[in-house]
Amino acid sequence: MNRYQNISIRKTDTGKRYYSNSKYPTVPLSINDIYVITTEGDRLDLLAYQYYRDPTLWWIISISNEELPQNSLYLSPGTQLRIPPNYADIVAAYNELNS
């Protein structure tokens, strides 16, 4: 899944192309959320593959944990993460926000 497929491409006055800003949905808490404590070597893309079978969905885990730095896939060992299991609903909300 390419999360940029619905993001419009814009051009500057000089012709340089860029993506417009992505909008991300709010991920509400759920009784079905999974909580994990990270260990050495855990990364958001690896966890996304483990729980969603798609490493490109790492951003769902990232936006679900607001305390994480939003510019890295790497995690400090001992970090508690919330992993929402309803990733299809989150992807649909993302696509709707950015269509």
Buried (B, 14 or more C-beta within 10 A) or exposed (E): EEBEEEBEEEEEEEEEEEEEEEEBBEBEEEEEBEEBEBEEEBBBBBBBBEBBEBBEBBBBBBBBBEEBEEEEBEBEEEBEBBBBEBBEEBBEBBBEEBE
